[in-house]
């Protein structure tokens, strides 16, 4: 009879080696180091995350804004530009950008696209090997004027004397943001609206005298979306009240505890018809409805002791505007974000956080983010919309890296407002390291 002891001993040694290797692979602290680089100025309008994709060997970006806006005027700045790599696309001249065909705005009361949109993330349908079939996650802004309240559906907004102040003056209304999906089957040359992903309805809007932030009346916006398993995970900024807002019962602590960066998800197979399909994280799982009350990511919420507070406050601090990517060097998720410290999103610092849980759908993995660390601070400036972008290296091109999937080094872009100027630029490379 042949003894099984040597065989079992070998299995035990192999298992120990596997465990040791696994521990070494995950037993580190992710770090980001800023390395000065050639300064790049972007030559088209940016007011959002940078949506992008590879269509074959062409790297295509979709910055800008499109649609009706009573405060700022009708916008046709949502355009696209191409390059053989990210650097070529990001350094295109203004006249090189092209307008895609977009769905028209429809009148109030009609089903269709209302308000203005900004593309924030592109997901390419993996079943289309050409890369031409794409879904764009968009940030959408409306006002009581463009989307008046409809009692039959519960959608829209009811303008009242207590509606909060807008960005262009005390006589103008604040916008409400929500998040939707568009689809293209020709590589982004033309788009069709598929509907709303998630939104906050009228009862959750925060009115005067409590809303003095000069930002939004409420809503969800500024998203970034990544695929994990069978789902698209949407990281977004929450601006609404966590329940029905009533002036007499308003609680600033309750508002603060229900806001900051949050997450929802939707099956990839539901992107074709997203309305009502997404679910928000509610503290225990992805159980809250698309227009329901979710729970923010606790580790990213700024504590009260550090000046954190409600988004409707003109003085409280909160993180917003996430940009999420998978890092192949770290084997973990990376999130960049801005920090508001005053009205109109004033704040001169950008932050980074890490999540080493590969599967965002397993348990509470989507909540496993590290405490945000300061990445850059420019007092007196307003810094918005940070993003990591691929370099022009052969490795990045061969791997078809985008802002959603990157390697050890990436270009660091952000919007910088200062001295009457508004610039979208990059002057650093972020190099990721493993600190043991």
C-alpha positions, 0 to 999 in steps of 0.5 A: 500500500502506498503511503499518502503522507508524503502526498498530503505533506506536499499539499500542505506545503503548497497551501502554505506557499499559496497563503504566503504569496497571497498575503504578500500580494495584499499585505501593503499600504497603497500610496500615491506619489505626485511626480512633476511632468510637462504641463498640459492644458486642455483645449475644450470645455470640461465641467465633469469627469472625463468619459472615454473609450477605445474604439479599435485603435482610436482613443476617444474622449467626450468632455463638455455639456449639452442641452437646455439650461435657463441660467447659463443658456443652451449648451452645445459643448459636449464634443468628442476628440480622437487620438492614437493615445490619450496624450494625442486626444487630450492635446487636440486643438479646439477646432478638432473637437466634433459634436455628436448627434444628441437627443433633443430636449422635449417640452415640460410634460413630455417623456424624454430628455429634460435639462442639460447633460454631461457624460461622466463614464463610458461603459462598452458592451463587451458583446460588441467586439468592435467597441462601437456599442457604448453606454454613457452615464450622464449627470443631468441638471434641471430646474422647476422651469425645465422639469415642473412637478407632475403629481401623477408621476411624482417627478419634477420640482415645485418652485416655491418662494423657499426654493434655494438660490442658484449660482448666478444670483439670488433671483435665480433658482438652484438646480437639481441633479440626477443621473441617467443613461444614453446609448450609442451603437456607432462609437459615440457619433450619435446617442439615444436617451435610455432613461434615468438611473437614480434620482431624488424626488421633490420631497427630498429637496432642501429649501430655505432657510436651511439650504444656503450652499448655493449649489443644488436644491438636492439630488444625486450627481457627479458620478463615476461608474465601474464594472465589477462582476455582472453589475455597473457600480455607480459612485455619486455625490448625494445632495438630498435630504435623507427622507422628506424635508420639513422645515420645522423638523429639519435636522442638520446632523441627519442631513450630514449622515445621509450625504457625501459619496454613495454607491448604487448598482445596476445589472449590465443587462438592464442598461438598455432600459434602466428606469427602476432597475438600480438599487442603492446601498442602504447600510446593509446591502443594495436594497434601496430603490433608485429614488429611495434613501441610501447610506453614504460610504462612512469612511469617506464622510468627513467627521464633525470634529474635522468640520464635516457637515451637511451639503446645504450648509455654506460652511460645512466640509464634504467630499464630492465628485468621485472618480473611480478606477481599477489599478492593475499594479496595486490590484485595488480600486482607486478613488479621487475626489474633491472637497467642498469647504464653502458655498459654490463648492469652494475648496482648494484640495483633492484627495485619494482613497483606496479599496483593496476588495476586488469584488464590489458585490461581496458583502460590504466590499463596496464600502471598504474605502480607506480614509481619504488622503490629501493629494494636492492642496492649493489655497486660494484656488478652487479644484474640481473634477480630478481624474487619472488618465493613461499615459502615452506609453507603449504599455498603456496603449497595448493594454488599452488603458482608460480612466477606468483601468490604469497601471502604476503610473497615470496622468493626473488631471483636474480643473483649477479655477484661480485669478479669473481663469478656469483651466483643465490641466495636468502637471503631474504624473501619479506613481503608485507604490506599495508600502510594506 
